[in-house]
Structures are given as structure tokens and as C-alpha cells.
Amino acid sequence: MSNKTSSDHQTSERETVTVARRRLLQAGAASIAYGALGANAFAAADRPVKRVGLIGAGWYGKSDLWRLIQVAPVEVVCICDVDQRMLDEAVQIASERQSSGKKPKTYVDYRQMLKENRLDIVVIGTPDHWHALQAIAAMESGADVYVQKPISVDVLEGEAMVDAARRLNRVVQVGTQRKSTPHLIDVKKQVVEAGLLGKIGHVEMCCYYHMRANGNPDVMPVPDHLDYEMWTGPAPLRPYDGLPHKRWWRTFTEYGNGITGDMCVHMLDTARWMLGLGWPNRIASTGGILVQTDGKSNIADTQSATFEFDDFNAQWTHRTWGSPTDPDYPWALFIYGDKGTLKASTMRADFIPQDKRAKPLHFDCFFEREKYPEDLTEKDIELNAAPATRLHMLDFLEAIENRSRPVADIEEGHISTASCILANLSMRLGGRPLEYDPKQRVIIGDEEATQLLRREYRAPWQHPFNA
């Protein structure tokens, strides 16, 4: 009976906190999150209209652009994509969403788009293998840049992007929008910065989504509406076996960095932001294709990685098969302290105190369905991520206004991206630990690994990093 009473008491407390927080979020969560960006964030609507171009009109390229339109006065001047059907759809929606009603100009080659248009902002939503070249070209054209994560497919691409941003004094915001996620901003303040965790001794991160495409489609002719040569660009040219959009390209190392590069980058970046961490001291990883061996995919279906920091390790695990260890947190971050444990995801967060007499805290994801009803009919939208992306865009605009560094500055995006790439390199090299020196830009004492920091580009494309 006593256990039941204690459990009921804890449940009641948790429900009370949850209800109170939900009411707070409904009434004023925007003010909490916007406050983290500075009072001037509210003035976005009063600022001059920004001329915007989009490179990559696929799923998240469009999603990012629509969030920007929702929070600031912008004119979408031009859109670039190598798939004419995708381009036509994006142009039509843009004309309906932007206040001018104008249809943006269209391009297949981003270089021509940047040459012919004076743009204030370029949003980049292409596959990972294009990010470096397009972001640097956009910066060189005079624009500030919003680029999706991971920022690169090799470490030295990322270094070149940071170098370009600093040399040209450009504002570059990376799409690691967990830093702008309302309930995670709250968690950082109320749990981490409040010291409720005590001494932190370990961090775990995981993803157990079944998100690894693994089919065996036949090689086929390239459709007329797709410029496959331009889609491939600097990456190796795979035989065409169907439209690569959304999930298919992510299943090949030719174009991205697997589940670790796609999903760990978010959670590692969040852990670094919450705990004030820089580069890991050492990184080691093991894994491979251990279960899903019957398809074309060449990314790992199972992987573990250890990121060593001064006072503790951060451990990553993913499986694209089986069940999550915690059904409430299938893609998540866990921070362990001697006074409590923090569980955090894009959907929720829980602080569990070590002292059973202390109150647990529960944090819910914040939605803005009433404020932005158009979200409810948008194809493929991630409703839980939309408020975070809107805040991320406001932070980006604030940095542009002040010529300052945004919350997900390119250097921070590079550290998180490169750390995940180094984990993949360690796995490729049999699991040996790698120590990256960001000043010398080498793997200390490992010439073989150092050579893998930069991959060969397909001619005639030239790698942006010059040693």
C-alpha cells in the first residue's frame, strides 16, 4: 500500500507540473523562447524586406523557407532545383505564401542563380554532399546563409565553410534547431543551469528509428524532369535507380554520413549546447551492416560511438532495427548526474531526481497550431519542429541585424558535424580512437586517418579546402 501511495503521489506531482507547464506554454511560451533571442526578435516584421533564394526545393528546403516566410517580411526571388517537378511545386506554393503573390524565378544551376540575383539570404536544403560548395558560393555572392545539417560530408569541407564565413563576415545559421526548441530551452535553464543534475558523469544519445531505406530497385533511365548529373555534382555518380529524394539518397555514403551524421549530429549538438562543450578530445566508433544485409544501402544499421570530453564521455547508439530501450525516448539525449537524470527529445523531457522526496519535472513539446493553421495542411511537415524552426529563423535574422553570430553558428555546426564524421572514420578504420587537432587540421599521429579528412571530388568540381 505504501508503494502505491508513493507512486500515486509522484504521478500526481508530475501531472500537476505538466498541466501547469502546458498552461504556461499556451499562455506565454512564445515570450519565454523569444526572450532567449532578445527583445528585438519581436521587431522582425518591422524590418526591411529580405530578398531570399532557395537552393534545394525538396522536403526540408521548402519547410525551412515556409517557416522563414511565417516570421519575417521576405520576398522569395528565386528557387533552384535540379528536379523540374519539385521546382514547379515549390514555385507555386511560394507564390501563394508570400505576400507579394509573385512567382519566384527558377534555376537548375545554383551558380547561375547566384550570379543573376542580388540576395540577402540563401536557404540551402540540398543533400549533404552539396552543402559546402553551395554555402560558400552563396557567401561569396554577398548573402547570409541558412544551411541544413550536417553541414558537410568531410571534415575539411566544414573547415572551408567556417573560413569563408569569417573571411567574408557572413552570418551562417545551421539547421540544428534543437537550440531553438522551446521546451529544451526551458530544460537548459530550469534543470541544467539550475544545477539540479549535480555533478555530471555521463551522457547517452540514441536513435532507434527504422529509417534506413534498403531496397533493391533496378537501374533505369533518368527521367526527363531530373538533371541527375547536376544532382550528383561532386559526389561519385551512382547508376540511377529511381528518384533519390528524401530517404533514398541518405542510405548511401556517397551523399551523406549515415544515421550518425543525420541524427547523432542533432543530439550531440544539443548536449554540447546544454553543457558548454567544445571539441571532443577523442572519438571512437564501431558498427556496420549487421542485420539489414539484403539491400543496396551501404550505411551502418548498427553503430556505437564514444565522444570523450574532459570530465565524462558522451555515448551514441543507433539501430535501424529492433525496439528502443525506452519507448518514450526512441531518439533522445540522456544526461546523468549524481543528483538526477535528464531525458530529453524533440517531443518531451523529464528530470528524474535521485532524491525520491524531490519533485520530478516534465516538459512537453510546444505546438503553434492555432497561431499558424496553415501548418495543419502542409505536406510532410514536422509539427513538433515548426515552432523551433521559426525561433531559429528569428535568431538568424537577429544575428543578421546585429552582424553577430547566431545560436547555431557555422563553427558550432562544424564541430558537431565533424565529430560525427570522425566517428564514421573510426568505424571505417576498425574502431581505433581518433584525436582531431582543429588548429593543425590533422588526426594526431595517424596519417591514414588524416588523408580521410578530405574526400576526392568528381571532376570538374573542386574541393573548397586549400591546405
C-alpha positions, 0 to 999 in steps of 0.5 A: 500500500505504501508503494502505491501511495508513493507512486500515486503521489509522484504521478500526481506531482508530475501531472500537476507540473505538466498541466501547469507547464502546458498552461504556461506554454499556451499562455506565454511560451512564445515570450519565454523562447523569444526572450532567449533571442532578445527583445528585438526578435519581436521587431522582425516584421518591422524590418526591411524586406529580405530578398531570399533564394532557395537552393534545394526545393525538396522536403526540408528546403521548402519547410525551412523557407515556409517557416522563414516566410511565417516570421519575417517580411521576405520576398522569395526571388528565386528557387533552384532545383535540379528536379523540374517537378519539385521546382514547379511545386515549390514555385507555386506554393511560394507564390501563394505564401508570400505576400507579394503573390509573385512567382519566384524565378527558377534555376537548375544551376545554383551558380547561375542563380547566384550570379543573376540575383542580388540576395540577402539570404540563401536557404540551402536544403540540398543533400549533404554532399552539396552543402559546402560548395553551395554555402560558400558560393552563396557567401561569396555572392554577398548573402547570409546563409541558412544551411541544413545539417550536417553541414558537410560530408568531410571534415575539411569541407566544414573547415572551408565553410567556417573560413569563408564565413569569417573571411567574408563576415557572413552570418551562417545559421545551421539547421540544428534547431534543437537550440531553438526548441522551446521546451529544451530551452526551458530544460537548459535553464530550469534543470541544467543551469539550475544545477539540479543534475549535480555533478555530471558523469555521463551522457547517452544519445540514441536513435532507434528509428527504422529509417534506413531505406534498403531496397533493391530497385533496378537501374533505369533511365533518368527521367526527363524532369531530373538533371541527375548529373547536376544532382550528383555534382561532386559526389561519385555518380551512382547508376540511377535507380529511381528518384533519390529524394528524401530517404533514398539518397541518405542510405548511401555514403556517397551523399551523406554520413549515415544515421550518425551524421543525420541524427547523432549530429542533432543530439550531440549538438544539443548536449554540447549546447546544454553543457558548454562543450567544445571539441571532443578530445577523442572519438571512437566508433564501431558498427556496420551492416549487421542485420539489414544485409539484403539491400543496396544501402551501404550505411551502418544499421548498427553503430556505437560511438564514444565522444570523450570530453574532459570530465565524462564521455558522451555515448551514441547508439543507433539501430535501424532495427529492433525496439528502443530501450525506452519507448518514450525516448526512441531518439533522445539525449540522456544526461546523468548526474549524481543528483538526477537524470535528464531525458530529453527529445524533440517531443518531451523531457523529464528530470528524474531526481535521485532524491525520491522526496524531490519533485520530478519535472516534465516538459512537453513539446510546444505546438503553434497550431492555432497561431499558424493553421496553415501548418495543419495542411502542409505536406510532410511537415514536422509539427513538433519542429515548426515552432523551433524552426521559426525561433531559429529563423528569428535568431538568424535574422537577429544575428543578421541585424546585429552582424553577430553570430547566431545560436547555431553558428557555422563553427558550432555546426562544424564541430558537431558535424565533424565529430560525427564524421570522425566517428564514421572514420573510426568505424571505417578504420576498425574502431581505433580512437581518433584525436582531431587537432582543429588548429593543425587540421590533422588526426594526431599521429595517424596519417591514414586517418588524416588523408580521410579528412578530405574526400576526392571530388568528381571532376570538374568540381573542386574541393573548397579546402586549400591546405 
